[in-house]
């Protein structure tokens, strides 16, 4: 069985949250940072990874995603602050701007 991840993204002002699920957190965050993640995250510039959880299966991750989407905003913020008290982008050092731009160009070429 393949592992799954739930994650929470926000933007610079932390006004909007996005909760997602994936089987590859590194690829999915690169997609979001490249503006290719989803229409919603692109519209609100949600590229800051606030927290993520690994699950033993993708099915478990989907269950958790649905649970988190029903949470109040305050509960989500409390969850984030448990592992990320300063609410910094956990993926800030994962990719350089050049890697993000190269990925975006590659994906646009494929599409």
C-alpha positions, -999 to +999 in steps of 0.1 A: +000+000+000+011+035-008+014+061+019-008+092+018-004+128+030-028+155+042-015+190+041-026+226+047-015+255+026-020+292+030-008+325+015+014+353+029-015+369+049-027+335+063-063+345+054-073+315+034-065+278+040-065+249+016-065+213+028-053+187+003-044+151+000-017+134-021+005+103-024+036+124-030+039+155-008+071+168-026+057+167-061+023+182-050+039+211-032+061+218-062+029+218-083+013+243-059+044+265-058+045+265-096+009+276-098-002+243-112-017+227-081-054+237-084-075+266-096-084+275-060-048+276-048-036+295-078-065+321-074-056+328-038-018+323-042-018+294-016+018+283-017+029+282+019+030+248+035+018+251+070+017+215+081+014+180+067+007+145+081+018+112+067-007+083+067-001+046+061-025+045+032-041+071+008-075+060+021-065+070+056-053+104+042-086+110+025-105+103+057-083+128+075-087+154+047-125+152+050-123+155+088-100+186+086-122+203+060-150+202+085-130+218+113-134+254+124-107+279+114-094+281+150-090+244+152-069+244+120-047+272+133-042+252+166-032+221+146-007+241+126+008+258+156+014+224+173+041+216+148+048+250+133+043+276+161+057+305+140+035+295+110+064+295+086+064+279+051+077+244+059+086+239+022+104+273+018+138+255+013+125+225-007+130+242-041+148+271-056+130+296-078+148+281-108+136+246-100+100+259-096+102+278-130+118+248-147+091+225-135+064+250-146+079+252-181+082+214-183+045+210-173+033+237-197+052+220-225+036+186-217+001+201-214 
